């Protein structure tokens, strides 16, 4: 390749006989076409050599240039390339200024100014500036590629470290001793904070732990499970996030389908747009699952097909300005679902096709100012749904009437 570059440079500097004969035969074939022809030929040769080297296999391609090409050859090739660029640039300038006679120091008969030594130095300055500019672009490109390569290597190293931490945390979560499992919950949550690309995976592992079969009589296991819920809350509650400076987990999925819950504190969380808390088919046995003071501003909490056998699911003081909380096809046979003091200014809460055979759904002191609370096709076979003392009734629930059994309606709305 260096020999090719040097040959092209000499060809541009000393035109061969065949080019002189071609100029004599074709009057319009001027000097300006020679550099273009040389450049095209050079690019073709370089492309051909590069393709041939690529076809030779991957082993040679993976070797650094410093190993494949001696230093003096590499330097000579770059100098020859710079020389070729300078020659082509000089010829281009010469053509651009009207091809003056470089051998004459007097004004030509056509009135064209003679080419002086000062003109030569000025032209050399411009040519060298062009070469330097091209060299600067090449240097910036090389620096960018080096930086990109360094960042890619750092990314691979970080990914390797994250994978090792992930394996260790997963191993701890599967340990026999509850203390080690508890350590694993914090390790997995900490990894989720540090590893943005793998955050959803870490969240999925924590949620999968909550979906696993569970004996509520095992108090040590209950502590591990409640800790996971606390960690989820800590990453979805704005004031806790601001205090601890931990990353937010908004915009992620929390898959708790079919999980057995006997308590858990999710109070004051903010379910923003893109956040999905999926409790479809969950079983609430006892204890309290708290969403007290939570803000539903665009996210989703799905209790579809959930079974409320006991305990309490609390939305006391929650604010619904957007998003959805769905209890569609849920079964309330015990316990309490409390919306006492909740504010409905937007969003939707749906009990469509839900079955009430026991327990209580309470909306005392709730503010029905907007949004939708729907009980379409709900089955009130038992239990109690209490709307008797709302704070505001400008947007009452739909799909339910005061005459239905088990429904307490405001006296002023009867």
N, C-alpha and C positions, 0 to 999 in steps of 0.2 A: 504493500500500500504506500509506504513512503516513497519508493521509486516512482510510482505512478504520479504522485503529487509533484515531485521534483520535475518529472518529464513534462507535465502539463505547464508548469511555471516556465520552463525553458522554451516550450513551444509558443507560449504567449509573448515571450521576450524576443525570440528570433524566429520570424515567420519562415516556414519551409518553402522550398522551391515550388512545390505543387500549388501552394496558396498564391504565390506571385504569378504563376502562369494562369491560375483561375481568375485573378484580378485583371490580367491583360485581356483574357477572352471575354470577360463580363465586366463592362465599365462601371456598372452600378454596385459591384461587389466591393464595398469599401472596407477599411480597417475595422470598423465597428462590429462587423460580423464575426471576426476571428475570436474575440474574447467570449462571445455568446456560444460559439461552436465548441470552444474549449471547455466552458463551464458545463454544457450539456453532456459532453463526452466524459468529463470528470465525474459528474454525478452518476452517470450510467455505470462507469467502472466501479465506483465506490459501492453502489447498490448491488452490483453483481457480486463483488467480493464479500459483502456483508451477508447476502443470501447464501453464498457457498459456505461461509463459516457457520451460519445457522444450521444448515443441513448436516454438518459434520457431527452434530450431536450436542447433548446438553452438558456433558462434562467440561468441554472447553469453554462453553458460554458461562458456566458458573465460576470459572477461575477469574480472579481479579485481573485487570489489564496489566498491572505491574508485574504479574507472574508470566503473562503471555508475551509481552513485548519488552525488550531491554530499554532501559531509561534513555540511552543516547539515541536509539532509533525513534522513540516516542517524541523526544525533543526535536530531532531533525525533521520529523514529519510535521509537527506543529509549526516549526519555522518555515518549512517549505510551503505549507498552506497559507501562512501569513504573507509570504512573499508573493504567492499567486494572487491573493486578494489585493495586495498593493498594486501589482502589475495591472490587474483588471480594472481597479479603481482609477489608476493613472491614465490608462487608455480611454476609459470612459470620460474622464475630465478633458482629455485632449480633444476627443471628438466633440464634446459639448461646447468647447470654446472656439470651434471652427477649424480645427486641425492646423494650427500655425506651424510655420517652418521653424523647427527647433534649431537648425544649423545657421540661421540668418539672424544677425543683430540689427538689421535695418528694416524699415517699413517696406512691405511688398508693394508691387505695382497696383494691386487692387485696393490699396489703402489700409490693409490689415496691419495692426501694430506688430512689431517684431517681438519675438520671445526673448526676454532678458533673463539674466541670472536670478534677479529678484523674483521673477515669475516662477522660475524653477523651484526656488526655496518655498514660495507660497504654496505651490502645488504639492511639494513634498509634505508640508505641514498638514495640508488637508488630507492627503492620502494616509499619512501616519495617524491622523485623528480618526479616520474611518476605520483603519485596522485596529486602533486602540478601542474604539467603540464596540466593534465586533468582538474583540477579545473580552471586553467587559461583560457583554451579554453572555458569552460562553462561560465566563467565570461565575456569573450569577446563576446560570443554569446548573453548572456543576455544584455550586454551593447549595442550591435548592434541592438537587437530587441527593446530595450527601445528608442534608438535614432531614429530608423525607425518609431516607434509608435509616437514619438514626432513630427517628420517631417510630418507624415501623418495627425496628428491633426492640425499642423500649416497650411498644405495645404488646409484642409477642412475649416479652419477659413478664410484663404485668399480668397478661392473661394466664401465663403459666402459674404465676404466684396465686392468682385468684382461684384457679382450678384446684391448686393444692389446698388452699384454705377451705374451699367448698367441700372437698372430699373429707377433710378433717372434721368440719362442722356436721356434715351428714353422718359421719361415723359416730360422733358424740350423740346426735339425736336418736340413734339406734341402740345406744348403750343400755345395759340392764339396770344400772343404778340411776335413780331419778336425779341425783345431784349432777351427774355427768350430762344427762339429757337437758337439764336446766342450763348448764353452761353452753350446750350446743345451740339452744335458742338464741342466746345473746350473741354467740359467734356467727350464726347465720344472719341475724339482723344487722350486725356490724359489717359483715361482708356485703349485704345489700346496700348499705350506705356508701361503701367505698367503690363498688363495682356497678356502675350505672348500666352497662350493657347486659349484665347478668342479674339485674335487680328483680325483674319479673320472675326469673327462675328461682331465686332465693325466697321470694314471697310465696311462690307455688309450693315450695318444700315446707315452709311453715304452715301453710293452709292444709297441705296434705296430712301433716301431723294431727291437726284438729279433726280431719275427716276419718282418721283411723278409729277402729272399734275402741270403746272406752267403758271402763267400769267406774261409775261415779263413786263407788265406795273407796277407791284407792286415792287417799288424800294427797299423797306425794305426786301422783300423776295429775291430779286436779291443779296443783300448784304450777306444774309445767305448762299445762294448757292455758290457764288463766294468764300466765306470764306472756305467752304468745299474743293473746288478745291485748294485753297492756302495751306490748311493743308495737302492735298495729296502731293502737290509739295514739301512741307517742309520735308517730310519723304522719298522722292525719289531723292532729289538733294544732292549729296555728300558734297558739301561745306557747305550747310545749316545744314546738319546732324552733320558735324564735329564741326561747331561753337556752336550749341545748345546742343550737346551731346545727342540728342534724338535717340531712336532706329530706325533702318531702317525698311521700309515697303517693301523692295525688296522681291520677291518670293511670293507675294500674288496676289489675283485676285481683280480687280476693275471692278465691273459689272455695267456699265452705259448704258446698252441696252435700246434703245428707249428714252433716256434722251433728253430733250430740252435744248440746250446750247446757251446762248447769250453772251458768253465770258468766260474767265477763263485762268489763267496763270499757265501753266505747263512747262515753259521754263527751260532749262538746267537740266531737270530730266535725270536720267540714268535708262533706261529700261533694266535691266540685265536679265539673264536667269532665267526663272521661273516666271517673272512678266508679268501679262496679263491685259492690259488695253482694256476692251471690250466696244466699242462704236457702236456695230452693231445696225443699225436702228436709230441711233441718228439723231436729227434734229438740224442743225446749222442755226439759224435765222438771227442774226446780232452780232455785237461785234467781238472780236478776241479771238479765242482759240489758245493759243500760245504754240508751242513746239520748239521755237527758241533755238538754241544751245543745243538741247537735244541729248543724246547719245543712240543709239539703238545698244546695244552690245550683245543682245541675247534674249531680251523680245519680246512681241508682242503688237502692237496697231492695233485693228480691227475696221475699219470704214465700214465694209461690209453693203450694203443696206442703208447706211446713206444718208440723203438728205441735200444738201448744197443749202439753199435758199437765203443766204446772208451772210454778214460778211466775216471773214477771218480765215482760218486755216493755221497757219504759222509754217513751218519747216525751216525757214531761219537759215542758218548756222548749221543745224543739221548734225550729223555724223552717218552714217549708216555703222557699221562694222560687224553687225550680227543681227539676229532677223528678224522680219517681220512687215511691215506696209501695211495693206491691205485695198484697196478701191474697192474691187470686188463688182459688182452689185450696186455700189453707183450711185447717181444721182446728177450731178452738174448743177444746173439751175440758179445759181446766186452766187455772192461772188467770193472769190479767195482762191485757195489752192496754197500756195507759198513754193517752194523749192529753193528759190534764195540763192546761196552760199552754198548749201548743199554739203556734201562729201559722195560719194557712193564708199566705198572700200570693202563692203561685205553686206550680208543680202539681203533683197528683198523688193521692193515697187511694189505693184500690183494694176493696174487699170483694170484688166481683167473683161470684160462684163459690164464695167461702161458706163453710158450714159451722154454725154456732150451736153446739150441743151442750155447752157448759162454759164456765168462766165468764169473764167480763171484759168488754172493750169500753173504756171510759174516755169521754171527751169533755169532761167538766172544765169550765173556765177557758175553753178553747176559743180562739179568735178566728172565726170563719169569714175572713175579709176577702178572700180570693182563692184561686186554685180550685182543685176538685177533690172531693172526698166521695167515693162512689161505692155503692153496695149493690150493684146490678146483679140480679139473679142469686143473691145470697140466700142461704137457707137458715132461718131462725127457728130451729127445732128446740132450742134451749139456750141457756146463757142469758146475758144481759148486755145491751148496747145502750150507753147512757149519754144522751145529748141534753140533759135537762137544764143545765146551768151554763150556757155558753157566755163568753164575754162579748162576742159579736156574732150576728146571725145573717149578715148581708149576703153570704154565699153558702147557703145550707147544703148539707150532703144530698146526693141524688141516689135514686134507686131504693130508697127506704121511706116509709111513711109512718106517721105517729100511731096508726092503728095496728101495726104489726106487733105480734106477741114478742115480748122481751125487749122492746124498744121504748126508751124514755125520751119524750119530746119536750122542748121548752114550752112552758105554759103560755107564753105570749104568741107562740107560733102555731098553737093547736087550732 
